[in-house]
């Protein structure tokens, strides 16, 4: 059973303060909109307990316009460290159709810059049995961070 390890970083600059960007992660309604209710997915459940040691769980299915319509996906996150408006560190697992495909440590930083917030996300991942892989995961985060920008523009 092959295991692949990978680390990647995605950076964005958002034209909002670190407090506003951070709130999009800590507020359950905001986070649900940009993180779980993406185009092409059907949300079954979402829960956010945003505190160190708290959890975030989401259950959703791939929609009709995806390669695997109806396939269930689970994301289970634990918050390892939170410094308001500065950083969030999480550990999370993903499962597709009941099989765990990966586990990751993710660090999100929020830095004030003249144009708003420099947001940096670094993920250290372990992919099981050639599941999804680093390029697909990085692409997934790129789409999620686009959705985050739209959420903040609301």
VENKA-V40995 format. One record per residue. RES is the residue in three letters. OMEGA is omega in whole degrees, 0 to 359 (NA if undefined). Layout:
# VENKA-V40995
RES,OMEGA  RES,OMEGA
This chain:
# VENKA-V40995
UNK,182  UNK,174  UNK,179  UNK,177  UNK,179  UNK,174  UNK,177  UNK,180  UNK,174  UNK,178  UNK,175  UNK,168  UNK,179  UNK,182  UNK,179  UNK,180  UNK,176  UNK,179  UNK,181  UNK,180  UNK,179  UNK,180  UNK,177  UNK,175  UNK,187  UNK,181  UNK,185  UNK,181  UNK,179  UNK,182  UNK,179  UNK,183  UNK,186  UNK,187  UNK,188  UNK,188  UNK,182  UNK,179  UNK,178  UNK,181  UNK,178  UNK,183  UNK,176  UNK,178  UNK,177  UNK,178  UNK,180  UNK,173  UNK,191  UNK,176  UNK,176  UNK,184  UNK,178  UNK,184  UNK,172  UNK,178  UNK,175  UNK,176  UNK,180  UNK,178  UNK,177  UNK,183  UNK,184  UNK,183  UNK,179  UNK,181  UNK,183  UNK,184  UNK,177  UNK,182  UNK,180  UNK,178  UNK,178  UNK,176  UNK,180  UNK,186  UNK,171  UNK,178  UNK,184  UNK,182  UNK,176  UNK,171  UNK,187  UNK,176  UNK,184  UNK,181  UNK,174  UNK,175  UNK,181  UNK,167  UNK,182  UNK,174  UNK,174  UNK,176  UNK,177  UNK,180  UNK,177  UNK,180  UNK,178  UNK,182  UNK,182  UNK,167  UNK,187  UNK,168  UNK,181  UNK,178  UNK,179  UNK,178  UNK,184  UNK,184  UNK,178  UNK,175  UNK,184  UNK,183  UNK,179  UNK,183  UNK,169  UNK,181  UNK,178  UNK,178  UNK,176  UNK,179  UNK,172  UNK,190  UNK,173  UNK,182  UNK,182  UNK,172  UNK,179  UNK,180  UNK,180  UNK,176  UNK,189  UNK,183  UNK,178  UNK,180  UNK,178  UNK,177  UNK,178  UNK,178  UNK,178  UNK,178  UNK,179  UNK,181  UNK,170  UNK,178  UNK,176  UNK,178  UNK,178  UNK,179  UNK,181  UNK,179  UNK,181  UNK,NA
